[in-house]
Amino acid sequence: MFEIAGSAIIWIALVASASAEVLHDPMRPYKHKTPVEQSFGGKGFALSAIVYSAERRVAVVNGQPVSENERVGGALVRQINRGHVVLEVDGEILKLELHSAKGTK
């Protein structure tokens, strides 16, 4: 009796998991890309978003919203542009590109 009940439960679980679909987060843009961490001088930086307008420039670096001339993770935010952010890290310039695996000096 217990073997039949156990088998039925396993069968139901397998059928339910096979028909389950991954749901899209309605608050995330449809073609959202996960930020890529870029390392420089042993420090990692991940650029995940940029808000760029005539009145306001804000970037999200390492999960923290920052504006120009603010610091994040030991770096100074020099410029915020439409597709990239320029950081100064230990006197060196690092360009973080939005959704790119490249960090350039």
N, C-alpha and C positions, 0 to 999 in steps of 0.2 A: 504494500500500500504506500509506504513512504518513498519507495523507489519510483513509483509512478508519479507521485506528487512532485518529487524532486526533479524528475525528468521534464515534467510539464512546466515547472517554473523556469528551468534552464532554457527550454524551447521558447517560451514566451519572451524571456529576456533577450535571446538572440534575434528573434523576429523584430522586437521593438527597437533594438539598437541598429539593425540593418536598415530600417525605414526612417531612422532619425536623420535630419538634415542640419547642417550648420546654419545658424541664424545670423544674419547680418546686423551689426550694431547700428541702429538708426541714427545715432549721434556722430558716427564716423563717416567721413566721405566715402563714396562707393569705391573709388580706386585709391584708397589710403595706402601709403607705403610706410613701413616701420622705419623710424630714424636709424641711420647707420652711425655707430660710434666711430669717431676718428681720433686717433692718438697722436700726441705731439709732446715730446719731452717727458714721456712717462705719464702724461695726464690725458684722460679721455674726455672727448667732447661730442655730444650728440645734438644735432640741430633738428628739431621736429616740426617747427612752424615759424612762419614769418607773417606779421601783419604790417603791410606797407601802404601808407597813404600820404597825402600832402600834409596832413595834420599829425600823423602818428607813425612811428616805426618801432615795432616790438618784435623780438625774436624769442623763441623758447629754446634755450640751451640747457641741456641736462635736466629737463623738466621744470626749469625756472624761467619765468618771463623776465626779460632784461631789455633795457633801452641802451642807446649809444652812451658811451662813457661810464657804464656801470661794470661791475666785476662779477664773474661767474667762474667757479672752479679754479681760481688763481689767474684768470685771464681777464684782460680789459677788452670790452666790446668797442672797437674802433668805428665800424660802419655796419649798418644794416641796409641791405639792398633787396631788390625783389626776389632774387634767387639764391643769394648767399649772404653770409655774415663774415666780417673780417675781425679776427681777434688778435690781440698782441699777447704773446706768451713768453715770458722771460726775455723780452726785447726782440723776439722774432715774430713775424707776421704769419698768421694761419688763416686761410680762407676755407670756411665751412660751406659746402654747397648743399642745398636742400635736396634730400633724397639721393645722395650720391655717395659712393664708396670712396671718393677722392677727397683728401684734404691736402691742399697745396700750400707751399711756402711762398 
